Amino acid sequence: MNNIQYLETIKAVDGELFHLNYHQQRLNETLGNKKILLAEILKPPTSGLFRCRVVYNARNYRVSYHPYEKRIVQKLKLVFDDTIEYSRKYYDRSPLERLLEKKSFCDDILIVKNRLITDTSIANIALQYKNEWLTPREPLLYGTTRARLLDEKKIFEDDIAVEDLKKFKQMALMNAMIDFDIIQNENIKEIVC
């Protein structure tokens, strides 16, 4: 574990950090006994929207701040990979980047593992069925926004098979920077390409 580098991405607006407790919890679970206190090391710019990046391992960390501009995602390419593993937020995203090369003309990918929907390359997902939002029970990465929305009972876990996609009304992407972002298209067949 000592040589593997991990990543936390935290949203900051005008110097305010968002949902830091969920990021701290994931960092603690990743490192075990070694502690890095995010509240002490993060000093984001006081004006604007920034992506705070903390790259860390058990020995050290580095922090950087990047102005953030939302990437528009309206089409997702189904990509199948039964062996991909991304259970921690690794700094090395090469397994995801390899799959992203298959996106064709789409904006991003929707990864299918063992016939079940998981995540996109940058976000957890939720799908609307009737009046509930369902998120995959086994995503590739247990994201902080996903965890918070589950705690708040705004989304619920379920197994979502690739063949079940057609029964859903809408799709939303979730991550620390975009929170819960509904794709503005109520036809799943037009979203998944």
N, C-alpha and C positions, 0 to 999 in steps of 0.2 A: 504493500500500500504506500510505502514512503516515496516511491518514485512516480506514482500515478498522480497526475494533477487533476483537480476538480474545479468546477466553476459555479459561482452564484451570480445571477443577474438580478439586480434590484432596481425598481423604478424609483426615481427621485424627481419631484416637481418643485421648483423654487426652493430647493434645499430640504424638502420634506421627504423622508424615506417611507415607502409603502409596505405594509405587512411584514415588517422586519422579523417578527417573532416566527413566522413560518420559514423564512430563510435561515434563521439561526437554528431552528429545530433540525432542518435538513443537514446543515453544516455539521451540527453536533452528532447526528446519526452517522454521517460519513466518516468523521474523524475519530469517533469514540471518545477516549479520555482527553485527548489534546483539544484545547479550546481556543478558538479565535472569537473574540466578541465583536460582532459586526457594528454594534452601536458605537464602539470606541474607535474603530478604524475607518469608518466611512464619514467623509466630510464633503458631500456633494456641492456643486455650484449652487448659489442661492437664487439664480434666475434661469428659468427654462426647464425643459423636459430632458432628463438624462437617464442613460442606462449605466448603472454602476456595475462594473465587472470586478469580481474578486476571484482571482485564480489562486488556488491554494493546494497544499498537501500537509502532511504531518509536521514538516519542518519550517515552512515559510509561506508567505502570501504576498500578493501584489494587487494593488487596487488601481483601476483606471476609470475615467468618466467619459462617456461618449454621447454627444447630442443624439436624440432619438427621433427618427421619422418612421412612422408606421408603414409597413409593407402591405399592400393590398393583396388579399388572397380571395379569389372567387372560383378558381378551378383547382381540383386536386386529382392527381393521377394515382390510381390504385397501384401499389407496388407490393409484391409478395416476397417475404423473406422469413422463413421459419427458424432461422438460426441467429438473427440479430439480437444483441444484448446491449441495453443501454440503461441499466437499473440505477445507475448513479449519474449525476450531471457531470460527465467527464469533460475536461478541456479538449481532449482529442475527440472530435466529432467525425472522424473518418468513416466509421460504419454508416452514419447517416448521410454523409456527403456522397458516399458511393451509391446509395440508393437515390439520392437527389438527382444524380446524373440521368436517371430514367424518367424525369418529369415531362419530357417532351415539350409541348406548347403550354402545359399547365403552369400554374403559379407555384405549386408545391406538391408534395406527395402525401398520400394517406397510406400508412404502412399496415399491411395485413400479415399477422403472424399466426400460424396454425388455424387458418380460416377465420380468425377473429380480428376485428378492427382494433388498432392500437392508437397511434398518434400521427401527427404530421412531423415534418423534420424540425419544426420549431415550437410546436404547441400540443397540448392535450386537446381533446375534442369532446363535445357533447352533442347529442342528437335529440331533437324534440319528437316525442311520441305522445300524442294527445296533448295533455297539459303538463307533462313532465319532461325534464331534460335528463337524459341518461348519458353516462360517461362509461367508457370501457372499464370493466372490473380489473383487467390486467393491462394497464398501459405499459409502454416501454419505460417511461419515466413517471414517477409519482410526483407531479409538479406541485408547487406551492399554491398556486391559484386554485387548482383542482382540489387540493386538501382543504383549503379555506371554504370553498363553495360546498363541499361535502359536509363540513362541520356546520355550516349555516343552513343545511338542508335545502339548498337551491338546486342541487343536482343529485343524482342517485346512480349507484353503480349497477351495471348489468353486463352480461356477455352479449356482444353485438357481432353476430356473424356477418360476413361480407354479403351473403345472399339476403340478409334482412334490411339492408340499406334502403331499399325501395319503400319500406313502410314508414319511414321517418319524414317529417314535414320540413324541418330546418336543421341546420348545422351551425355550431358555434366553435370558435377556437379560443383556447385559454392559455395564457402565460402571464408572467409577472408584468410585462410591459403593456399588453393589450387588455388585460383583465378578462372579461367574458365578451367576446366580439362575435356577434351573430352575422354570418354571411348573408348578405341581402339578396337571397334568392330562395323561394319556397319550393323549388323543384330540385330535389337531390340528384336526379338524373342529369341535370345541367351543371351541377357542382362537381360530381365525380366523373372524370373522363378516362 
